[in-house]
Amino acid sequence: MNFFERVTGSDITKAMKNFDARVKNLPTEYQIAWTEIQNHLEPYGDFTGRNLIPILNLALELLELTSADGQTVEEVFNHDIKSFCVALATNEGVKTYRDKLREQLNRNVRKKLGELQ
């Protein structure tokens, strides 16, 4: 990725268009599940959302493989797409804005406590 793509975000646009083209080949129930996955993973994105591209790719690959195997969305996610997204995001080490602020606060408290002792 070159500097221009990084600054303008065109790399993200290309990736999302690629995802959309792949999703169109999936059955309708999988397309609906893809929309839910995107919505549930959105809070884990950083300012640009660039950190979610690999995670979305993994989720889409799972949808493609299970669709090819003839499984239903219910069999794959057990009626709980939100828990799947939380597990996927936390296993990949994605941190929410709240997590980053919590770490910063803890770091500042440790620094202040170190100064007091």
Secondary structure, 3 states (H helix, E strand, C coil): CCHHHHHHCHHHHHHHHHHHHHHCCCCHHHHHHHHHHHHHHHHHCCCCCHHHHHHHHHHHHHHHHHHHCCCCHHHHHCCCHHHHHHHHHHHCCCCCHHHHHHHHHHHHHHHHHHHHC
